[in-house]
Amino acid sequence: MSCQKIKLIFIMLKKISILTVLALGLLIPKFVSATTAPPISDKSYAGKYVSQSIADPIVIEAGNTKEVVVKIKNTGKITWKAAGLNYVSIYTIEPNYRASVFYDKTSWVHNDQPAKLRADTKPGAVGEFRIKLKAPTKLGDYTEKFFLVSENHTWIQGTYFFFKIKVVKNTKPVATSEALGNSAGEVDAAVDSGEYASHLLALSSKNLEIAQGGDNVNFIVRYTNDGAKEWTKYIWQEAGSMALDNSAVPNISDPSWQSRKIIESGNNTIKPGDPLEFGFVFKAPRLKGDYILRFQLMANDHTTSGGTLELPVKILADAPSDYAETVWQTARTLVSEPNIRVGLYKDSKPIKFQSNFRYEVLAGGVSKGWLEPTELATLSYQQGVYTFVGGSLDFSGHGFIRLVPEDKEAYFTLTNYDREVSWKGNKNFNVYRGVLEYVYSPKSAMPYVINELPLDAYIAGIGETSNGAAMEYIKAILVAARSYAYKNILASVSSPSPSFDVFPTTVDQLYLGYNSEVLMPRVVQAAQATYGEMVIYDGNPVTTPYFGNSNGWTRGWKEVWGGTDKPWLQPVECIYDKGKSMFGHGVGMSAYDASRRAAEDGWTYDQILKYYYTGVGVERVY
């Protein structure tokens, strides 16, 4: 047989095989490239790759970071959970649990676990994962392979996918937030350079199921010093544990702790490569339910990269009626966490609303029905009449419109609203948590779009700093921001005709919402670690202004704004601001000076706040 005939037969067989595959519906797309699947123990979990936000090859300059959004459809019978026991996330494979060279310490759960599911995903719905890839210094072509997992339960069949990545020469240094114009966002060089990094070597369990609230739990964690600096001081602390249903923050502290937050501290020398182990006791949360307990390792007053532990815990029964939580000395009775109302923007044009979560639609306080996940809605106002069109709902009337989520973790997108911040990169900050309210404002003579949400959800979306800033500085900014916002909420309560509490701009505070949380996960960690804490003077929360930088000294309230002087807002020296021109009003905390004191002098967040705000304390209010 001639070579030509053999070639023709090969071509015909190849065509027949492809047609057969097509006919059977088995055409293998990108995500089913030849690989050996990990063991599947529960076939009720299944998925199918849908898309990724950046096509292969993903080009990244050496040392830089690039985010890729991956969407995978839940084709199984079980709802995928974003948190708690059996939560869904991504792991590396070939080999399984392989440490990736694209590990990003600020966003990955672990060096083999790049991302968790963003929100609970029902069968038939599409789940979203945001993976930040930090390119290594070695140039070249890479293939990174991944698979979905239901934690401690099963690999999820059909969810293999991979990235083709090209690492190229870095043509320019990575821009810091200051170079981008964010004077409040000094980068923590120690964290950014890897001077203070840690790695979790071992722990008692990756999640816990506890029979009853209030039980004592003995736990062990072991870390290694992965950074370039030796540790001469270290702290193991609670860092913002939470109930998954957003109920009251659990008190897990034990009398053996040093304070309500600090579990253990020491001053032994821990050299790079040395291990450090903590054996400690915590109390199981009092009420039945699912929780995420958060702990954090600090070294030399720096938050270590890789030193935050999130521990899923399930409590099967409430604590006994006579159970008493650990009480730490405080004269303050905690209040309930308030909601804050943010006046996002005003517009005479219709607005478009969409969410992956279910929202109840109310007009004038009366329910009109439900907007189902992914359904697009249009809200408009004309001559005293509100109109809503979306999903199965189509109505008009004189009552203002509210969209209230069924799920407390819900967020929504204003699809025809563009909001970019120059120093935050190419990001549209048009996604927000909580309630949307659409109401006409006589003062503005047009409708206002208002976002109502719990105060700490608002704080997590504050964009006044950068993700790379010193953690203690970020905490200081957020405690000041929470105090400022709380005072505005109280002022609105006493106002005869309040519409909202704060603007989302630096007129009040730069609030960027959900996309800011995604962009800056360390800010979210700082919000959780300082939950409910505010600046207190004479027993009460006070207004706490802050600004870019001073010319060497801050200024008093009366000097800038007149009226009665505020005793906690007295001029203080800012050593790192000397030689600069004043940027901002100059009252309260200098962001630049505070960030340098945290990064270079090792100041803690309460130390920072007590310096710039004279005679104050830092206490938890709710």
N, C-alpha and C positions, 0 to 999 in steps of 0.2 A: 504494500500500500504506500502511495506517495506521501511525502511530507505535507503537501497541499491538502490531500484528502483528510489526513489526520487532524490538521488544523481546523478544517471545516466541521468535522464531526465534534471536535472539542467545543467550537463556538455554538453549534446546535444544542449540545448537551447543557452548556452553560445557560443558554436562553431558556431551555425547557425547565431547568432547575429553578430559575428565577420566577418563571411563570407559575410553576407549581407552588412555590412559596407564597406568591401573591394571592393565588387562588385560595390557599388555605388560611389567609390572613396572618401569616407568620413572618412577614417582612421584618427583618431585624434592624431597628433604628440604632442611633448612637449609643443609647444606654444599655443595650444588650450585647455590646462587643464581647468577643470570646473571653470568658473568665470562669473561674471555678467559684460558684456561689458558696458563701458561708452556710453552715447548717441551719435549716429552717425548722423550728420546733413547734410553731403555731401557724398553720396556713390560713387562718381567718384574718391574719395580717397580710396585706398585699398592696403593692403600689405600682405606679407607672410613671417614668420620667416624662415631663411635659416640655420644659424649656429651661434655658439659662440666659441671664441678662446680657452676657458678653460671649460672642461666638468664639469657638476655637480657631486659631490658637489665641490664648489670652496673653497679651504682651505686657510684661511688667518690667520696669527698670530695676536693676539690682538694688536691694535695700528698701524699695518702695512697697506700698501696700495697695491692693486693688480689691474692691468688693464685688462679688458675683452673687446674684440672686437666683437660686435654683427653685423651680416649681415642680412638685411631684404629686400626682393624683392618687388619692386613697381609693384603690379598687377592691379593698377587702370588705370585711363585715364588721370591723371594730373601729370605733372612733379613736383617732390618734390623739394622745394627750400632749400638751406642750409643757406640762410640769407635773410634779408628784410622782407616785410610783408608776413604773412602766412608761415614763415619758419617751417621746420619739426624738431621736437625734441622728446625726451622721457620724460614722466612724470610717477610718481608713482601712483598706484591705490590701491583700497581696504583699506582705502577709497581713493578717488581721491585726488591728491595733498597732499598726506601724507608726512610729514617730515621723511626722511629715516635716520635710525641709521648708514647707510653706507655713509652718506654725506661727500664728500671730498671738503673742502672749497677752495682748490687751483684749482680745475678743474670743479666742477659742476656749472651750471648756477645759480641754487638755490637749497635749501635743498630738493625740490621735483622734480627737473629737472636735471637729471644726465648728459645729453649730447645732443648736436645738431648734425644734419646730417653733415657729413664731406664734401660732395660735392653734387651739384645738381644731381638728379637721375631721368632719364626719365622712362616712363612706360616700363616695361620689364627688366630694369636694377636693379642691386643690390646696395642698399645703405649701408653705413658703419657708425657705431656709436662706439665711444671709451668711455667706462665707467670705471672710476677709483673708486674702492670701498675701503673706509677706514674703517677697522674693529673696532668695539667698544671694550671697555675693558671687557665687559661681555662675557664669553665663552658660546658656545652652538651652536645649529642648527637654522638657519634662512631661511625664504623664502621671497624674495623681488619680488614684482609683478610690471610690467610696461606696458605701452601702448603708441603708437605713437600718436602725435598730430600735426595737421597743425595749427600753433599758431593763436589764436583768430578766428578760423574758424570751425574746426571739429576734433573730434577724428577719427583716421584712422582705418576703419574696418579691422579685421583679423590680427591685429598687436600685440595682447597680447603675452607677454612672461614673464618668471620668472627665477630667479636664486635660486638654493639651495646652501646655504653658510654655511660653518662650521668654526666658530671662535675658534682657539686653542690657547694654552698658548704661549706667546712670549718667545722663548728660548734664544734670544740674543737681545741686543739693536739695534735699527735701525741705519744703517751705515750712517754717514754724508759723504758729498762729499769729505771732507778733509781726512777721513779715507780711502776712496777709491783712494786717490792719486791725487785729484784735488785741488792743493794748492790755486787756484784762486776762489774756490767756498765755502767760509765761510758761514755756515748756519745762517740765522737770527733767533736767539733763541727766540726773542720776538714774531715773527710771528709764528714760528713753535710750540711754546708752547701755542698759543692762547691768548697771552697777549693783542694783538691788533687785535680785530675781531669786525665786525659789521654785522648787519642784516637789509635788506631793509624791512621796515614795510609797506610802502605805497608809491605810486607815482601817478602822474596825469594820466598817460596812459602807457600801455606796448608797444605801437607803435603809430605812428602819420602819418596822411595823411594831407599834408599842401597844400593849394591851389596854392601858388606862392612863389618862392624863394625870400628871403630877408624879409619875414614876421616876425614880432616879435612873439615869442612863450613864454608864461608864463608857468612856470613849477614848480611843488613842489615835493620834495622827503623827506621821513622821515625815518631815520635810528635809530637803537638802539645800544648802546655799549654792544656788546656780549663778550668782552674780560675781562681779569682779572685786567687791569690797568684803572685808571680814566684818562680822556683826559683833559689836561690843555691848549692844543693848537690843532686846527683842521683846515683843508683846504678842500674846495670842488673845484675841478678843472676839466678842460677839459683834456682828456687823450688819444688823438689820434683818432679823428673821421675820417671816411674814406668813399669814394664813392665805391659802390660795383663793378663798372666797372674799378676800379683802376685809374680813372682820377685824376685830381688835388685834393689835400687835401682840404676839405671845411673849410672856415673861418666862424665859427658860433659865434664868440665873439661879445659881446654887449658893448657899452660904459659904462654900469653900472658895468662891471667887473673890477677887480683890475689890471689885465694884460691880455695879449692874452690867457693865460692859467688859471690863478687863478681867479675863479669866486667869491668866498667868503671865508673869514677866520675869526677865532675868538679865544678867549682865555678864554671862560667860562669853568667852571669845569663840565665835563660830566662823571658821575660815572657809573660803570658797571650796566647795566639794564636801564639807563636813555635814553630817546629819544633825537634826534637831527634833526631838520627840516631845509631844505633850500628851500626858495622860490626865484626863479631867472628867468632871461630872457635870451634867446639866439636867434640868428638870424637863420632863415631857410637857408640851403645851397642855393647858388645863382642859380644853374642850375637844371633843371628838371632831375629827376632820383631817384634811391634808395640809401640810405645811412645807415650807422651804426654810430650813435653818441655815443661817449664814455666819461664817466665821472668817477671820482675817489674820494674817501674819504680818506684823510690822517689824522692821529692822532698822535700828539707828534713826527712829522717827520717820522712816519712809515706808509707805505701803509697798510690799514686795510684789513685783510682777509674778503672777502665778500663785500667789499666796491666799487667794479667796476660795473658800470651800463652800459649796451649796449642797446641803444634805436634805434630800426628800424624806419626809417623815409622815407616817399615817398613824393617827391615834384612833383606836377602835372604840373607846368608851370615855365618857367624861370622867374627870377626877371625882373622888368622893366629895360629898357635900361639905365635909369639915376640912377639906384640903386648904391650906394657906400658902399662897405663893411667897417666895422670898421677898422681903421688904427691905429696901435701902432707904436710909434716912433722907427724907425730903418733906418739906412742909406743903408742897403743892398738891392739890387735888386735880387729877388729869381731866380735861374736858374731851368731848367727842371731836374727832377730826372734822373740821368744817369743809364745805364746798367753796370753791372760788369761781367767780364768773369773769371770764376774759372777753373783752370786746375785740374780737379778731379784726373785723373790718366792716365798713358800711358800703353799700352798693345799690344803685337803683336797678341794676340788671339782675335777672334771675340767677340763682345759685344752683349748682348741681352737686348732689350728695350721693355717695356710694360707700358701702361697707361690706366686709366679709362676715359681718355679724348681723343678727336679727335686731331690728329696732321697732319700738312701738311709736306710732305717730299720733300726737295729740294736737288738737286745735282748741284754744281757749280752755285748756285743761280737760277736755273731753276726748276720750280715745276714739280714733277713727279706724283703727286696725293696725296691721303689722307690715313693715317693709322687710321682705325676706333677704337673706344674704345675696350679695352681688347685684341686686336690683338697683337700677339708677333712678333717682328721684330729682325732680325739678321744682324748686320753690320760688315763687314770685309774689310781688306786691304791687297793687295799682289802685289808687284812689280809695284807700280804706279797706280793700279786699285782698285777703291772702289766698293764694292758689297753690295746691299741691298735686303733682302728677307723678306717680311712681308705682311700679308693680301693679297690684289690683286696685290701688287707691287713686281716685280722681275727684277732688272736691275744692270748693271755694267757700269763704266765709270771712267774718270779721275778727275771729279769734287768732291770736298769734300762734305760731307753730313750734312745737318741741318734738324732737326725736330722741327717745330715751332707750338706751340699750338694754337688752335682756341679760347680757353677760357683763359683769363688772369690769372685765379685762378688755372690753370692746374698744375699737377705734374706727374712725371713719375718714374718708378722703373727700375734700372739696375739689372735684375734678376740673373745674374751670377757674380755679384760683391759683395764681402764680406768686410764690413768695420765696425769693432767693436772698441769701446773705453773702456778700462778696467774699468774705474771708472763710466761709464754710464750704467752699467748693461748689461744684455743679449739683446742687441738691434743692429740690422743691419742698419747702416746709409747709405742706398743705394737708397733713394727716394729724388728727387729734384724737385723744381719748375722751370718753364720757359722752355727755349730752350736747346736742346742738340745739340752739334756740334761734328762731328767726322772728324778729320783732321790730316794728316801726318805731323810730326815734323822732319825736317832734322837734327836738333840738337840732338834729342833723337833717331833718326833712327827708329821710330815706331809711330803709330797713337796715338794721344792724345784725351781723352774724355773731352770736355769742356762744362761747364754749364754756360749759359748766362741768366741773370735775372736782374730785377730792384734792385738797390742798397739796398733798405730797405727790400725787400724780402730776400736778402742775410743776412742782419743784423739780421732778425728774426730767422735765422737758425744757428747763431753763438753759439758754445758750450763751450765758455770760462768760464762760471760760472755754478752755479746750480740753479734749480728752487726754492730752499728754501732760497737763499741768500736774504739779505736786498734789497728791491726794489730800493732804491736810489743808492745802489752800482751797481746793475744790469744796471740801466740807465747810470751810469758813464762809465762802461765798454763798453756799446754799443755805446755811443757817441764817445768814444776814438776809438773804432773799426771802426765806420763809417768814422771818420776823416782819419784814416790810410788808409782805402780802397779807399777813394776818392782821396787821394794824389797818390796812385798807379794807379788809372784810368787815372789821368792827365799825369802821367809819361808815360803810355803806348801810349797815344795819340801822344806824341812827339817822341816816339821810331820809328826808321826806319822799324822795322820788328816785331811788337808785335804779340804774339799769345794768351796770356791771361794776366790778371792783377794780380791775386793772386793764391797762392797754398792754398789748403783747410786744411793744417796742420799748426802747430805752427811755421813753417818756416815763414809764414805770420800770419794767424789767423785760429783757429780751426772752420771750417765751416762744419756742419753736416746735413744741409738741412731740409727737411720736417719732418722727424721723430724726429728731435730735437725740432721742434715746438710742436709736439704732446706730447713729453716727458716733455717739459718745457714751459707751456702756460704763465707763468709769465714773461718769457723772451720776448715772443711775445708782451705782454702788454707793457713792457718797451720800445720795439722798436717802437710801435705805439705812445706811450706817448712822445717820443723824435724825432718823424719823421723829417728827414732832418737836425737835429741839429748836429753841429760840433764844434770842438775846434778852436778858431780864435786867431791868433797873428798878430798884425799890419795889420788887415783888411783881412787876408787870412787864409783859413784852413791850418793846419800844421800837420806834421807827429807826431803821439802820441803813442810811444811805451809803453808797460806795461809788467809786469813780475810777478812771483810768490810772492816772498818776499825779502826784503833787510836784511842787518845785522844791521839796525838802521838808515841808511842814503841811499838815492838814489844816483846815480852817473850821471855825466854829459856826454853828447854825445861824446865829444872829448876824455875824459878819457877812454872810452870803445872802440870806433870805429875810433878815430882819425879824421883827417880832420878839418873842420871849426866847432867851437862850436855853439850850437843852444841856443839862449838866453832864450827860454821857457823851456829848459831841464837843469835846474840847480839843484844841490843837495839840497834835503829837508829832514828834520828829520821824521823818521817813528817810533813813540813811541811804537807801538804794535809789531814791528819787532825786538826790542832790545833783544839781547841774541840769536838770530837765525843766522844760516849761510845763506849767500846769495844764493837765488834760482832763477836763471835766470840772465839776463844781467845787471839788476840793474838800467836801464835808464827809467825815466818817472814815471809811477804810480805803486806802490806796491799793488798788488791785495789783499794780506792779510791785510795790514795796512788799505787800503781803505774800505774793507768790515767791519772791526771792527769799524772804525769811523762812518760808516753808521748805524751799528746795535747797538752800545753801546753809541755813542756820538750824534746820531741824525743828522749827517751831511746830507745835500741835495746833489744831484748829481752834480749840478753846483759848489757848495762849495768844493766838493771833487776834481773836475777837476781843479779848479782855484788854489788849494793848490799844487798839484803835477806838474802842468804845469805853470811855473812862468809867470805872466803878461798877461794871456790869458783871453778871454771871451768865452761865449758859445752862439752861434747864429744859427738860422735856415738858411741854405744855399739853400735848395730847398723845 
